[in-house]
């Protein structure tokens, strides 16, 4: 079983994602992390207030159903951005 992820850890990796985009010159204004609740059918997502598609995710911004899934997805995106840069 994998280690439990805290909200603080998830926020940290989200900030890492944002910082990676800024380094590439991508606008992050209006970008936010939407917390999920698997019990109520709400997934963790990335959203732009202006409706733009966030870098590295599908058009819905889906990251996962749990903090662990969202954390792992953001970690993978950050590693990929780092490889591209």
N, C-alpha and C positions, 0 to 999 in steps of 0.2 A: 504494500500500500504506500502511496506517495505522501510526502510531507504536506501538512496543512498550510495553506497560504493565508496570510492576514491581509486586511484591507491596506495596512501600511505598506506591505511588500508589493501589493498590486499597484498602489499609487506611485511607489518608487519606480517600478518598471514602466508605468505609463509616462512618468516624467523623463525617463531615459529615452523612450520612444519619441516624445516631443523634442527633446534635445537633439536627437539624431536627425530629425526632419529639419530642424533649424540649421544644423550644420550643412545640410544639402541645399539650403535656400528655399525650402518649401514653407509656405505660409501655414502657421498653426493657429491663427486667430480664429476663435470660435470652436476649436476642437475640444471635445470633452469625452470622458469615460463615463458610460452609463452603467450603473450597478445593476446586476441581475438578481433574480430570485427564482431559482429552479422550481420551488414548490408552487409558485404562482404562474409559472410558464414564461418568465421574463429572462432573457439572456443578457449577458454582459456584452456591451457594444461600444464602438467608437462612433461619435457623431460630430458633424460640422453643423454649426447653426445655420449656414447658408445652403445646406443640402449637398455640398460637394462630397464626393466619395473619399474617405480617409485612405491614406497610402497603406497598402499591404493587406487589405481586407475586402470582402465582397461588398456589393452595393448597399447591403443592409448594415454593414459595419460589425457583423457578428464576430465575437471573440470566443465565446463558449458559454456553457450553462452554469459553470461553477467558477469560483475565484481561481482555482488551480488551472482550469482550462484556459481562462482568460490570461493568466500570468504566463503560462507556457506559450500561448499564441503570441503574446506581445514580445516575449523573449526571442522567439524564433524570428519575428519580423525585425527586431533590433539587430540580431546577428546578420540577417540578410542585408539590411540597410548598410551595416558596417562593411560587409563584403563588397557591396556595390561602390561604396564611397572609396 
